Amino acid sequence: MRTKLGFTILLCLLPLTLAAQTVDEVIKKAIESRGGVDKIKAVQSERITGRVIFPQGVEGTLILELKRPHKLYSEVTVEGQKMLRAYDGKLAGWTINPFSENKEVQPMAEDELKGMPDETDQDGPLVDYKAKGSQIQLVAKEDLDGKAVYHLKITDKNGEARAYFLDASTFLTVKWTGIRKIDNQLLPWECTLSDYRDVGGLKFPFKIDQGSPDTEFRQSLTIDKVELNPKIEESHFAKPAPPPAPAATAPSAPPRS
C-alpha cells in the first residue's frame, strides 16, 4: 500500500517537474535567440530611430534613447511639432505634448510612471525574471496565424499578467498581449513584432505594430537604425526645457497720411 501510495504521489508531482523544466528550457532558448545574456547585458545604452504611422495616416519620426538603469528619452516629431517624454530612471518623468490643451512641461501621469521600469527594461521580461519578482508559466504550444508558437504567461511582481508568444522555431517573440490604461480606460493591448535583424550580435525587431483592437489607439513603427552603446548626455533624462513661446507678431505700420 505504501509503495502504491508513493508511486501515486510521484505521478502527481512528475507533470509539475516536467512543466518547470520545459519553461526554463524555452526561456533559455529565447534568451539565446536574441544573442545571449552576456551580449544583452553588455549594452549600456541604445538609440533607436524610425518612422511612426498613426491612425488616419498621420506620420512622424521617432528618436528613442535608453540608458541603464531604466532611463528613457523619446522624441516623436509630427508636422514639425515635437512630443517629448523623459524619465530619470528613478522616480520622476516629464512629458510635452504640443497637440494637447496644456503645451507646457507636465509631470508624467502616475500610471505612466508605474510602467516605466517595464518599458525601460533593456534586458526584456525573460532575463532574470525571478529576481524581478515575476512568475512565468508555459501555457501551451499552439498555433498563431498559421505559425507554431510557445504561449507564455508572465505575471509581474504587481500581479499584472501578459501573454507572450514565441516563434517555436526561432524562439523570438512575435507578439504579446495585455491590458493598458489609456485616458483612464483599461483597454486590451497587443503588440506584434517582426522583421528581426542582427545588430552587433543581438536580434532586434525592425517592425512593431501595437494598439488596442477596434480603437483609435494604435500605431505602426518601422525602425531605420539601432545604435548600441552610443554616448547619451545625462541631460536628456532630466526635466525638458519648456517649449519656446510663440514669436510676437510685429505691429503693423501706421498708415501714412
Backbone bond lengths (Angstrom), bond angles and torsions (degrees), N, CA, C in turn:
res aa  C-N    CA-C-N  psi(-1)  N-CA   C-N-CA  omega(-1)  CA-C   N-CA-C  phi
1 M - - - 1.461 - - 1.525 110.71 -
2 R 1.352 116.21 -44.54 1.458 118.79 -179.77 1.521 110.63 -63.85
3 T 1.370 115.58 -37.38 1.456 119.09 179.40 1.522 110.59 -63.63
4 K 1.328 116.23 -45.19 1.464 120.12 179.06 1.517 111.23 -62.95
5 L 1.353 115.77 -41.37 1.454 120.33 -179.87 1.530 110.57 -63.59
6 G 1.349 115.62 -43.71 1.454 119.37 179.02 1.509 111.73 -62.82
7 F 1.349 116.84 -39.35 1.457 120.84 179.16 1.521 110.87 -65.26
8 T 1.352 115.63 -38.49 1.464 119.85 178.57 1.520 111.00 -63.60
9 I 1.327 117.50 -42.03 1.463 121.29 178.96 1.526 110.24 -62.13
10 L 1.343 116.70 -41.61 1.468 120.73 179.03 1.522 110.83 -62.48
11 L 1.325 116.94 -39.99 1.460 120.62 178.63 1.528 110.98 -63.16
12 C 1.323 116.77 -36.32 1.470 120.53 178.65 1.519 111.73 -68.92
13 L 1.340 115.65 -36.91 1.461 119.66 -176.77 1.520 112.89 -81.39
14 L 1.336 117.49 -26.91 1.447 121.13 -173.37 1.532 113.78 -59.10
15 P 1.320 119.84 -47.24 1.465 118.58 179.02 1.529 112.61 -59.52
16 L 1.338 117.35 -36.52 1.452 119.87 179.41 1.516 110.72 -63.99
17 T 1.331 116.41 -42.20 1.457 120.43 179.76 1.519 111.09 -64.52
18 L 1.334 116.97 -45.15 1.457 120.65 179.93 1.518 111.01 -63.21
19 A 1.349 116.66 -39.82 1.461 120.26 -179.84 1.507 110.38 -62.65
20 A 1.356 116.66 -42.37 1.457 120.22 -179.44 1.520 110.32 -63.66
21 Q 1.348 117.50 -42.15 1.459 121.05 178.93 1.523 110.98 -64.69
22 T 1.322 117.07 -38.47 1.454 121.02 179.79 1.525 110.81 -65.57
23 V 1.316 117.93 -41.43 1.459 121.88 177.24 1.522 110.14 -60.65
24 D 1.325 116.41 -48.07 1.465 119.82 -179.68 1.523 111.41 -62.30
25 E 1.317 116.68 -37.08 1.460 120.15 179.88 1.529 110.55 -66.79
26 V 1.317 116.71 -44.31 1.466 120.68 179.33 1.528 110.41 -63.22
27 I 1.326 116.77 -44.22 1.463 120.94 179.55 1.527 110.79 -61.63
28 K 1.338 116.15 -43.95 1.464 120.40 179.98 1.525 110.84 -60.94
29 K 1.332 117.07 -45.24 1.466 120.30 -179.72 1.521 111.45 -67.71
30 A 1.334 117.22 -34.39 1.469 120.46 178.53 1.528 110.82 -65.23
31 I 1.322 117.00 -41.75 1.469 120.99 178.89 1.524 110.43 -67.67
32 E 1.340 115.87 -41.24 1.465 119.95 178.47 1.530 111.26 -65.15
33 S 1.335 116.92 -34.32 1.464 120.13 -178.70 1.526 111.80 -65.28
34 R 1.329 116.38 -27.98 1.469 120.36 178.38 1.523 111.95 -79.18
35 G 1.334 117.38 -17.48 1.456 120.48 -178.96 1.508 113.84 134.90
36 G 1.328 117.10 -8.92 1.457 120.77 178.86 1.514 112.68 99.35
37 V 1.329 115.79 151.43 1.459 121.09 -172.85 1.527 112.18 -64.14
38 D 1.337 117.58 -34.44 1.470 119.38 -178.60 1.522 111.49 -65.21
39 K 1.332 117.19 -44.33 1.467 120.14 179.56 1.519 110.95 -69.29
40 I 1.323 116.22 -35.96 1.473 119.48 178.68 1.524 110.31 -61.92
41 K 1.341 116.32 -46.79 1.464 119.93 -176.31 1.528 112.68 -76.53
42 A 1.336 116.68 -15.54 1.469 119.51 178.53 1.527 111.39 -74.11
43 V 1.324 117.11 -15.71 1.471 120.94 179.17 1.516 108.79 -82.46
44 Q 1.318 116.14 111.40 1.460 121.69 -179.77 1.523 112.64 -92.11
45 S 1.329 116.45 -23.30 1.460 120.18 179.02 1.524 109.41 -151.73
46 E 1.331 115.71 155.45 1.463 121.87 178.80 1.524 109.09 -138.89
47 R 1.318 114.87 146.84 1.470 119.95 169.56 1.521 107.40 -130.69
48 I 1.321 115.67 124.21 1.459 121.86 -178.24 1.525 108.49 -119.06
49 T 1.319 116.53 129.05 1.466 120.67 176.62 1.524 108.23 -122.79
50 G 1.325 115.46 144.59 1.452 119.17 -178.28 1.511 112.40 -172.64
51 R 1.341 113.92 -166.90 1.460 122.00 -177.79 1.525 110.05 -123.91
52 V 1.333 115.62 139.49 1.463 121.61 -177.21 1.520 109.22 -118.76
53 I 1.333 115.82 137.92 1.455 121.58 173.50 1.522 108.25 -118.03
54 F 1.338 115.48 124.14 1.460 122.64 178.86 1.531 108.91 -101.48
55 P 1.342 117.83 174.46 1.467 119.83 176.66 1.529 112.07 -55.95
56 Q 1.330 115.38 157.42 1.456 123.60 -177.05 1.530 112.48 63.30
57 G 1.343 116.51 18.31 1.448 119.92 174.94 1.510 115.86 76.39
58 V 1.325 118.26 11.28 1.459 121.38 177.73 1.531 109.07 -68.66
59 E 1.324 116.92 129.42 1.457 121.30 -176.57 1.522 111.61 -117.30
60 G 1.312 115.14 153.63 1.453 120.65 178.67 1.525 110.54 -154.44
61 T 1.305 116.23 175.11 1.461 121.65 176.58 1.527 109.15 -113.56
62 L 1.324 115.57 152.61 1.468 121.09 -176.16 1.520 110.91 -126.31
63 I 1.326 115.72 137.16 1.455 122.83 165.23 1.523 106.38 -124.95
64 L 1.328 116.87 120.74 1.460 121.95 178.98 1.517 108.57 -122.98
65 E 1.332 116.81 126.56 1.456 122.27 178.49 1.521 109.44 -122.17
66 L 1.330 115.62 133.52 1.461 122.59 177.40 1.519 108.33 -127.20
67 K 1.324 115.70 142.74 1.467 120.15 178.39 1.522 108.71 -147.90
68 R 1.308 116.22 138.27 1.459 119.28 178.51 1.520 110.24 -68.73
69 P 1.328 119.21 146.91 1.465 124.76 -8.07 1.532 111.64 -93.25
70 H 1.322 117.71 114.28 1.469 124.23 169.30 1.526 114.86 67.45
71 K 1.304 118.47 28.16 1.463 120.07 178.41 1.529 109.59 -92.12
72 L 1.350 114.85 145.35 1.464 119.48 -175.64 1.520 110.98 -142.96
73 Y 1.323 114.56 141.18 1.469 121.87 169.02 1.520 107.19 -140.28
74 S 1.328 117.55 128.28 1.459 120.04 176.34 1.526 109.52 -134.17
75 E 1.308 113.22 144.63 1.466 120.45 -177.30 1.529 107.45 -138.41
76 V 1.325 116.10 115.03 1.458 121.56 177.30 1.526 107.37 -113.75
77 T 1.334 115.95 121.94 1.461 121.21 -178.06 1.521 109.16 -107.48
78 V 1.340 115.58 120.64 1.458 122.87 178.61 1.517 108.18 -129.63
79 E 1.321 116.21 124.62 1.470 121.59 178.58 1.527 111.50 52.36
80 G 1.331 115.54 38.97 1.461 120.45 177.24 1.515 114.81 80.22
81 Q 1.331 117.36 -2.58 1.465 122.13 -179.80 1.528 109.40 -103.60
82 K 1.339 117.14 137.79 1.459 121.91 -176.67 1.520 111.58 -105.58
83 M 1.336 114.91 123.97 1.457 121.67 171.45 1.527 107.17 -97.91
84 L 1.343 116.42 123.03 1.458 121.13 -173.74 1.524 111.08 -115.92
85 R 1.340 115.76 146.78 1.455 123.03 170.34 1.523 106.97 -138.00
86 A 1.308 117.09 135.88 1.461 121.57 177.95 1.520 108.56 -140.21
87 Y 1.339 115.46 142.04 1.469 121.48 179.15 1.518 107.86 -139.81
88 D 1.331 116.48 131.02 1.465 120.98 -172.88 1.524 114.25 -83.10
89 G 1.336 117.20 2.54 1.458 120.48 178.87 1.505 113.74 83.85
90 K 1.314 117.26 -0.06 1.460 120.82 -177.70 1.529 110.90 -123.06
91 L 1.322 115.87 -83.97 1.463 119.13 -173.46 1.517 113.96 -132.65
92 A 1.333 117.64 -13.13 1.461 119.67 -170.13 1.528 111.64 -118.19
93 G 1.326 114.87 143.41 1.455 121.32 175.87 1.512 110.04 -148.22
94 W 1.331 115.69 159.05 1.461 120.68 -175.81 1.523 109.65 -142.12
95 T 1.326 115.51 156.34 1.457 121.18 177.27 1.525 109.63 -138.43
96 I 1.323 114.91 153.06 1.466 122.09 169.90 1.517 106.76 -133.25
97 N 1.324 116.49 122.44 1.464 121.39 178.68 1.526 109.05 -125.63
98 P 1.324 117.83 100.55 1.463 120.11 -177.56 1.521 113.59 -68.47
99 F 1.347 117.35 -10.48 1.458 120.87 -179.43 1.531 112.30 -95.07
100 S 1.345 117.06 0.01 1.462 120.74 178.41 1.531 109.69 -95.47
101 E 1.329 115.26 172.39 1.459 119.26 179.08 1.523 111.13 -65.40
102 N 1.336 116.23 -40.67 1.461 120.92 178.84 1.526 108.37 -98.04
103 K 1.300 116.33 109.21 1.460 121.45 -174.87 1.527 112.80 -94.16
104 E 1.332 117.58 3.91 1.457 121.24 179.90 1.532 110.92 -81.62
105 V 1.317 115.73 170.93 1.468 120.67 176.11 1.523 109.01 -65.35
106 Q 1.329 116.41 127.68 1.458 121.59 -178.87 1.524 110.42 -119.38
107 P 1.335 118.02 144.82 1.470 119.45 172.08 1.526 109.58 -66.84
108 M 1.307 116.34 146.27 1.462 120.22 177.23 1.511 110.35 -60.04
109 A 1.321 115.45 143.24 1.454 120.05 175.94 1.523 109.88 -64.52
110 E 1.316 115.80 152.67 1.472 120.99 -176.43 1.522 112.29 -57.16
111 D 1.346 116.52 -41.76 1.469 119.70 -179.69 1.528 111.15 -65.48
112 E 1.329 116.88 -37.05 1.453 120.31 178.83 1.523 110.84 -67.96
113 L 1.326 116.01 -41.70 1.470 120.22 177.11 1.524 111.10 -60.65
114 K 1.314 115.74 -39.88 1.464 120.57 -179.28 1.523 111.06 -60.54
115 G 1.337 116.23 -33.26 1.454 119.59 -177.67 1.517 114.69 -87.78
116 M 1.331 117.58 -3.77 1.453 120.56 -176.16 1.536 113.99 -61.96
117 P 1.340 119.61 -44.48 1.474 118.12 178.99 1.518 113.03 -56.33
118 D 1.322 117.14 -35.34 1.462 120.97 178.65 1.530 110.51 -75.07
119 E 1.322 117.07 -45.14 1.467 121.17 -177.32 1.520 112.19 -65.24
120 T 1.334 117.28 -30.53 1.461 121.55 -175.61 1.533 112.96 -100.28
121 D 1.320 116.70 10.92 1.466 120.95 -179.90 1.524 108.91 -78.28
122 Q 1.326 117.89 99.01 1.455 121.79 -177.91 1.528 112.33 -66.92
123 D 1.319 117.23 -23.50 1.466 121.04 -178.41 1.522 112.52 -77.72
124 G 1.349 117.53 -25.84 1.445 120.64 -175.55 1.518 111.48 90.20
125 P 1.331 117.61 165.04 1.467 121.09 -172.29 1.518 115.06 -71.60
126 L 1.341 118.52 -17.14 1.465 120.06 -176.02 1.523 113.05 -85.45
127 V 1.325 117.74 -32.17 1.464 121.20 -178.07 1.526 109.42 -71.00
128 D 1.329 117.00 125.51 1.476 122.85 178.48 1.529 112.02 54.74
129 Y 1.320 116.51 37.55 1.466 118.84 -175.19 1.525 112.67 -62.66
130 K 1.331 118.24 -33.09 1.462 120.03 179.78 1.525 110.78 -67.89
131 A 1.330 116.55 -41.04 1.464 120.04 178.56 1.526 111.38 -64.89
132 K 1.330 116.37 -26.67 1.469 120.71 178.57 1.526 111.73 -81.67
133 G 1.321 116.49 -5.00 1.466 120.00 179.77 1.514 113.99 85.31
134 S 1.335 117.54 14.95 1.462 121.11 -179.03 1.519 111.29 -92.78
135 Q 1.313 114.54 160.42 1.458 122.37 173.21 1.524 108.23 -123.93
136 I 1.344 116.16 140.32 1.462 120.20 -179.06 1.516 109.58 -126.48
137 Q 1.317 115.04 131.07 1.458 122.03 178.97 1.525 109.06 -121.46
138 L 1.333 116.29 133.36 1.455 120.56 172.66 1.522 107.79 -84.45
139 V 1.331 116.32 108.29 1.460 120.54 -175.74 1.522 110.71 -75.63
140 A 1.339 115.94 -50.30 1.460 119.47 -177.93 1.515 109.70 -175.23
141 K 1.326 114.62 165.21 1.454 120.71 164.45 1.516 105.75 -99.29
142 E 1.325 117.36 120.29 1.450 120.08 -170.78 1.521 111.32 -141.55
143 D 1.331 115.51 -177.02 1.463 121.67 -178.84 1.530 109.88 -101.36
144 L 1.319 115.93 134.96 1.465 121.60 175.93 1.515 107.79 -133.68
145 D 1.320 115.81 108.83 1.466 121.76 -179.89 1.531 111.49 53.39
146 G 1.341 115.66 41.99 1.453 120.51 177.41 1.511 115.07 81.26
147 K 1.330 117.17 8.36 1.457 121.46 -178.44 1.528 109.36 -122.13
148 A 1.340 117.17 137.05 1.460 121.32 177.47 1.527 109.59 -73.34
149 V 1.337 116.18 129.76 1.464 121.18 -178.43 1.525 109.69 -137.14
150 Y 1.334 114.61 156.56 1.454 121.27 168.75 1.522 107.83 -96.11
151 H 1.326 115.43 127.15 1.462 122.48 -179.06 1.528 108.57 -98.52
152 L 1.335 116.13 112.83 1.453 121.64 177.58 1.523 110.10 -108.23
153 K 1.319 116.71 139.98 1.461 122.09 171.74 1.514 107.88 -106.64
154 I 1.345 116.30 118.06 1.462 121.64 -178.72 1.522 108.50 -111.32
155 T 1.318 115.87 119.22 1.469 121.71 178.65 1.515 108.14 -111.92
156 D 1.343 116.41 120.50 1.465 119.29 -176.29 1.522 111.11 -82.15
157 K 1.327 116.14 -179.95 1.459 120.72 -174.89 1.524 112.93 -66.15
158 N 1.341 117.27 -17.23 1.464 120.94 177.81 1.521 112.33 -91.11
159 G 1.346 115.95 0.96 1.461 119.86 178.90 1.517 114.11 87.20
160 E 1.339 117.75 5.06 1.461 120.94 179.35 1.529 109.14 -86.10
161 A 1.328 115.64 132.86 1.465 120.88 -174.14 1.519 111.49 -113.08
162 R 1.329 114.40 146.17 1.459 122.49 172.57 1.515 108.71 -134.03
163 A 1.320 115.32 152.89 1.461 121.30 174.42 1.521 107.97 -103.70
164 Y 1.327 116.71 127.49 1.460 122.44 177.46 1.530 108.73 -114.67
165 F 1.331 115.39 138.26 1.456 121.19 -178.49 1.529 108.57 -120.20
166 L 1.341 115.69 117.75 1.456 122.57 -177.12 1.519 109.90 -107.90
167 D 1.325 116.01 130.16 1.454 121.16 176.19 1.532 108.77 -54.33
168 A 1.322 116.89 126.17 1.466 120.70 -174.73 1.525 112.87 -69.73
169 S 1.326 117.68 -16.76 1.468 119.54 179.57 1.523 112.19 -97.84
170 T 1.339 117.55 -37.40 1.477 120.25 -178.64 1.521 112.88 -100.94
171 F 1.345 117.62 -19.88 1.462 125.28 -176.89 1.531 112.10 65.21
172 L 1.329 117.50 18.03 1.458 121.60 173.93 1.531 108.99 -89.27
173 T 1.336 116.76 146.03 1.461 121.17 -179.96 1.518 109.70 -70.50
174 V 1.327 116.81 125.72 1.459 120.95 178.70 1.528 112.41 -106.82
175 K 1.360 116.29 -16.95 1.465 118.65 -179.76 1.516 109.90 -166.53
176 W 1.337 116.16 147.93 1.458 119.81 166.67 1.523 108.90 -138.36
177 T 1.316 116.51 151.68 1.465 121.85 179.01 1.522 109.66 -132.96
178 G 1.316 115.48 151.52 1.463 120.57 179.81 1.515 110.61 -172.16
179 I 1.321 115.23 -155.01 1.465 122.20 -179.59 1.530 108.44 -125.10
180 R 1.329 116.62 137.28 1.459 120.93 174.61 1.526 109.53 -131.23
181 K 1.323 114.71 149.46 1.458 120.38 177.34 1.519 108.76 -97.48
182 I 1.323 116.19 115.37 1.458 122.99 -179.55 1.518 107.93 -125.26
183 D 1.342 115.80 123.63 1.470 120.19 179.98 1.530 111.38 50.18
184 N 1.323 115.57 46.98 1.472 123.23 178.69 1.524 113.19 63.81
185 Q 1.331 117.11 20.35 1.456 121.13 175.35 1.529 109.35 -116.84
186 L 1.326 116.43 136.54 1.455 120.81 172.40 1.526 107.76 -88.16
187 L 1.334 115.67 113.22 1.451 120.49 -173.72 1.526 110.88 -120.66
188 P 1.337 117.21 143.90 1.466 119.05 172.15 1.527 109.15 -63.89
189 W 1.321 116.83 140.90 1.467 121.14 -175.59 1.521 109.23 -133.72
190 E 1.318 116.15 140.29 1.443 119.37 176.68 1.520 110.24 -139.57
191 C 1.315 115.27 146.95 1.457 121.80 -177.14 1.530 108.16 -134.93
192 T 1.332 116.20 124.29 1.450 122.31 179.29 1.528 109.74 -109.86
193 L 1.336 116.54 130.28 1.462 122.18 -176.76 1.524 109.40 -118.33
194 S 1.345 116.63 134.79 1.459 120.47 -177.86 1.525 110.10 -152.85
195 D 1.329 115.45 -177.00 1.468 123.11 179.82 1.535 111.19 52.60
196 Y 1.324 115.19 54.78 1.475 119.77 178.80 1.532 109.89 -69.64
197 R 1.334 115.62 137.25 1.463 121.50 178.36 1.528 109.29 -135.03
198 D 1.325 114.11 157.02 1.460 120.62 -179.66 1.523 110.15 -87.91
199 V 1.331 115.68 126.74 1.466 122.10 174.78 1.522 107.24 -130.32
200 G 1.310 116.84 109.52 1.454 120.57 179.00 1.511 114.37 59.45
201 G 1.338 116.54 32.44 1.467 120.11 179.97 1.513 114.37 85.60
202 L 1.336 117.71 5.35 1.464 122.52 178.02 1.523 109.50 -119.84
203 K 1.333 116.50 147.68 1.453 121.58 179.68 1.535 110.37 -94.82
204 F 1.348 115.59 129.57 1.447 122.26 177.44 1.527 109.51 -127.84
205 P 1.371 117.60 139.38 1.465 119.14 173.95 1.535 109.29 -77.38
206 F 1.327 116.94 129.77 1.457 120.67 -179.79 1.531 111.83 -98.87
207 K 1.329 117.08 2.06 1.468 121.94 175.73 1.517 107.61 -136.91
208 I 1.336 116.42 122.38 1.461 121.95 -178.49 1.530 108.36 -133.07
209 D 1.313 116.18 119.48 1.468 122.24 176.05 1.521 107.71 -114.68
210 Q 1.337 116.38 127.46 1.451 118.39 -178.69 1.517 111.09 -147.18
211 G 1.324 114.78 160.14 1.452 120.39 177.56 1.512 111.19 155.42
212 S 1.335 114.55 -175.87 1.457 121.72 177.53 1.518 108.24 -101.70
213 P 1.337 117.63 121.80 1.468 120.29 -176.03 1.526 112.41 -54.85
214 D 1.331 114.98 139.26 1.470 122.92 175.26 1.523 112.64 64.01
215 T 1.340 117.33 27.07 1.466 120.76 174.99 1.527 108.63 -132.26
216 E 1.316 116.03 174.80 1.468 121.29 177.36 1.527 111.65 -81.18
217 F 1.344 116.98 -7.20 1.463 120.78 -177.94 1.525 109.62 -86.13
218 R 1.303 116.20 86.83 1.462 120.34 177.86 1.528 108.61 -158.97
219 Q 1.325 114.72 156.27 1.457 120.45 179.64 1.517 109.81 -158.53
220 S 1.321 115.55 156.59 1.456 122.18 178.75 1.521 108.46 -124.91
221 L 1.326 116.24 126.84 1.458 121.56 -177.32 1.524 109.88 -115.59
222 T 1.327 115.56 126.95 1.452 122.11 172.40 1.522 108.05 -112.71
223 I 1.319 116.44 118.04 1.460 120.98 -176.80 1.527 109.75 -84.99
224 D 1.317 115.78 133.29 1.462 121.56 177.34 1.526 111.79 -95.78
225 K 1.342 116.14 -35.51 1.466 119.00 -174.09 1.521 110.77 -154.09
226 V 1.331 116.28 140.08 1.460 122.88 172.87 1.528 107.67 -121.87
227 E 1.330 116.90 123.33 1.462 121.83 177.68 1.524 108.76 -110.11
228 L 1.323 115.89 131.77 1.457 121.15 179.48 1.521 110.07 -103.83
229 N 1.327 114.88 133.02 1.466 123.42 179.07 1.529 114.20 56.32
230 P 1.351 117.42 42.43 1.458 118.13 173.08 1.530 109.72 -74.17
231 K 1.315 116.78 157.94 1.458 120.58 175.57 1.529 108.33 -78.17
232 I 1.319 116.55 123.16 1.462 121.59 -179.71 1.517 108.43 -124.65
233 E 1.310 116.85 126.71 1.459 121.35 179.79 1.525 110.47 -67.41
234 E 1.323 116.04 139.31 1.466 120.91 -179.87 1.528 111.60 -61.76
235 S 1.321 116.67 -26.00 1.462 119.99 -179.10 1.526 112.05 -62.31
236 H 1.341 117.31 -21.34 1.467 119.74 178.99 1.523 111.67 -64.29
237 F 1.330 116.66 -25.32 1.465 120.09 -175.22 1.529 112.09 -100.52
238 A 1.339 116.46 5.92 1.464 121.44 177.36 1.526 109.66 -93.94
239 K 1.302 116.18 179.16 1.462 121.00 179.71 1.520 110.16 -60.82
240 P 1.336 118.19 124.73 1.464 120.17 -177.39 1.533 111.72 -65.44
241 A 1.308 114.85 154.10 1.463 119.64 174.07 1.522 108.51 -69.17
242 P 1.330 117.94 144.42 1.468 119.59 179.14 1.517 110.71 -61.83
243 P 1.329 117.68 149.53 1.461 119.76 178.89 1.520 110.05 -63.88
244 P 1.339 117.54 147.93 1.472 119.47 -179.85 1.514 111.62 -63.26
245 A 1.305 115.04 144.17 1.467 120.29 177.95 1.517 109.01 -68.77
246 P 1.333 117.78 145.59 1.469 119.64 178.40 1.518 110.57 -60.70
247 A 1.313 115.64 141.93 1.463 120.09 -179.49 1.513 110.64 -63.71
248 A 1.326 114.37 138.02 1.464 118.85 179.26 1.519 109.86 -70.28
249 T 1.302 115.31 141.83 1.462 120.11 178.83 1.516 109.79 -79.08
250 A 1.315 116.39 127.33 1.473 120.36 -178.46 1.526 108.68 -67.36
251 P 1.361 116.55 137.61 1.464 119.03 178.92 1.524 109.93 -64.85
252 S 1.291 114.63 144.40 1.464 118.63 179.18 1.519 110.34 -71.41
253 A 1.299 115.96 148.28 1.478 119.92 -178.94 1.517 109.91 -67.43
254 P 1.335 116.22 141.75 1.468 118.83 178.32 1.520 110.98 -65.52
255 P 1.286 115.82 146.14 1.477 118.04 -178.87 1.523 110.93 -63.85
256 R 1.316 115.33 144.04 1.458 119.52 178.02 1.523 108.99 -76.52
257 S 1.317 112.37 142.79 1.479 116.19 179.44 1.507 109.45 -84.89
